[in-house]
Amino acid sequence: MRNRCRLGMFLVLCLQGCTTIGLHNPRALRHMDFGQPEEVRFCILLDEGVSKDYAEALLLAWNKTEGNKYNLFLRPVSFERHRRSGFTYGAILKDVMKIPLGENCDRLIFFVGRSFGDILYGLASLNPYVPLPEVLGAVNGETATHGFVIASLGSPNQLLGELLFLQSRQDVTIHELYHFLGCGHSY
């Protein structure tokens, strides 16, 4: 019985970082008219260790998987290097919020790399007595114009999600892009 409790606690801790993503109703989508194709322009910030090509591929995954469903497509309009100045998701988001939107930008997304501190934090989160949450992305709730995605693999929790195909970096990016478009968490 004791081993079952430990296994149950382990599974709860492993899944603590999971978030919900809306499930599409293909039949309902076929009957909706979203009008002419629209475009959302993104300014992209790149942290150390995140290449322009990789960040662009993560962003444009939306166009391949979600864009046709809604006639809504994303276009990167600029790429700039930005040094991460915070450790927690709140500090990273606060830093990104200070950056004004460019003239050609509808949204600003920061693709964050991983640091040695992130790896240590991830290892500490494996402690079953002190579960630590891991946030892989966030978008400001007020305007949905600024946000970030952890673009680099760097923690045991993230690696487990990637290996089990539960939370690939592309999935996390698409999840955050829905928040950029005003969607909350729901089924």
LINRAPE-V36865 format. One record per helix or strand of 3 or more residues. SS is the DSSP state (H for helix, E for strand). FROM is the first residue (numbers start at 1). LEN is the number of residues. If there is no record, write none. Layout:
ss:SS from:FROM len:LEN
ss:SS from:FROM len:LEN
This chain:
ss:H from:2 len:13
ss:H from:26 len:5
ss:E from:38 len:9
ss:H from:52 len:19
ss:E from:72 len:10
ss:H from:89 len:9
ss:E from:107 len:6
ss:H from:116 len:9
ss:E from:137 len:3
ss:E from:146 len:5
ss:H from:156 len:8
ss:H from:169 len:12
